[in-house]
Amino acid sequence: MSYVRRSARVSALLKSAETKPITIKKLAEKASDQDVTKAIKKETTKDRDISIETVKQENGLKVENKKRENNKNKDMDSQKPKKKVRERKHEIIYAPRVSGTKKLVGAHVSISGGIHNAIQYSLSIGANAFAIFLRNQRRWDAQPLDPEHVSMFREGCDENMYPSGSVLPHGSYLINLGNPDQEKRSTVGQCTLEESIQHIAGCINRAHDATKSVICVVENMAGAGNSVGSKFEELGKIISLVKNKKRIGVCIDTCHAFSAGYDLRTKERYEETMTEFSRHVGFQYLRGMHLNDSLKELGSRRDRHANIGKGYLGLEPFRLIMNDSRMDEIPLILETPVPDDDFEIYKKEIALLYELIGKQTLADANIPKSFVKSLGMNENEISKSSGKKKKVEKNSEIDESIVIVPQKKKAKIK
């Protein structure tokens, strides 16, 4: 007899037995077949329930063990050293900076992780100046600057020889001071050109009244739509209405100027453009420049930046700028495209611009073949201004006559 059957028979006998003592063997003999059948059914059901519960408990233990194993693996992974690839994302190697020059060349850099990190990014590309957004340029809501980061920024500027005149903060893209409605100066409003100029100057005066030392710098526009400031005379009119002339300035964007119809591609055209600027604005108000080539042709009114030497402007305007004393000791900021945040492009463009100092023609410049190729230029583009065969050295990015400040230390962005 099986265990289940024996157990069922005994259960049936115990249920039907009298209270007087009786042996299990005799009970088994007296149990009826009907009692045994009921008992077997009951015991089988009970045994099945026990089996199901056992399986559930075993599965629960497996899940719990798996969780413990995963947590153990996570703890082990956290103790392992990070891969080099991850470290490189936060490691910045300082590049050499050119000294002994009055040309403060730099680029618009990130403030990711805090405004103080802008200095590290600037040092990584060998810049002697830099521009930044103080907050998200496409949103109104933004957290105030961290006072500790501000303090670190100021200390970093002092330690790394970035005077206030070499830093050019950029305003929000949402501001529209020409709107006649004071409550809607983030949107487009309807008014005449003269009214817009008055509104802009009025807002600058208000900003001056609310601050002590900020210098407001207005930038020339490319001329798209009904924008104000694409013509030098419009910038001059704004300045004429500003009360405190010591706290107003202008930034010339080379791409914007070219797109607005100001030619810079030859020495003659360059001088004509600068004469116009001097007549309507005055170089005493020039506080900075944005150095950008243009993807669009002269007078296109399209604001489309290109890398230095890769657009319709070419290299000649930048050679002229780098040898123009009127552009001394002001920030000359690159805003050229940097695909995938490859700031090595800025580093190479800065080196190229410094190489143009003291060169009478582009043919005199030592431009690396690899860089010429990366810009998509050819020999005609390099030598067209002088009619001479271009001069290129294989392993030279910066003229040896320029003094370099070596900086081999590394910095990690927090």
SULJO-V806322 format. One record per run of one state. SS is the DSSP state (h for helix, s for strand, l for the rest). FROM is the first residue (numbers start at 1). TO is the last residue. If there is no record, write none. Layout:
((SS,FROM,TO) (SS,FROM,TO))
This chain:
((l,1,2) (h,3,16) (l,17,23) (h,24,30) (l,31,32) (h,33,79) (l,80,83) (h,84,88) (l,89,90) (s,91,93) (l,94,96) (s,97,98) (l,99,103) (s,104,108) (l,109,116) (h,117,124) (l,125,128) (s,129,133) (l,134,146) (h,147,159) (l,160,163) (h,164,166) (s,167,170) (l,171,181) (h,182,184) (l,185,192) (h,193,210) (l,211,215) (s,216,219) (l,220,231) (h,232,241) (l,242,244) (h,245,247) (s,248,253) (h,254,259) (l,260,266) (h,267,280) (l,281,282) (h,283,285) (s,286,291) (l,292,292) (s,293,294) (l,295,304) (s,305,306) (l,307,315) (h,316,322) (l,323,324) (h,325,327) (l,328,330) (s,331,334) (l,335,338) (h,339,341) (l,342,343) (h,344,355) (l,356,361) (h,362,364) (l,365,368) (h,369,374) (l,375,378) (h,379,383) (l,384,403) (s,404,405) (l,406,409) (s,410,412) (l,413,414))
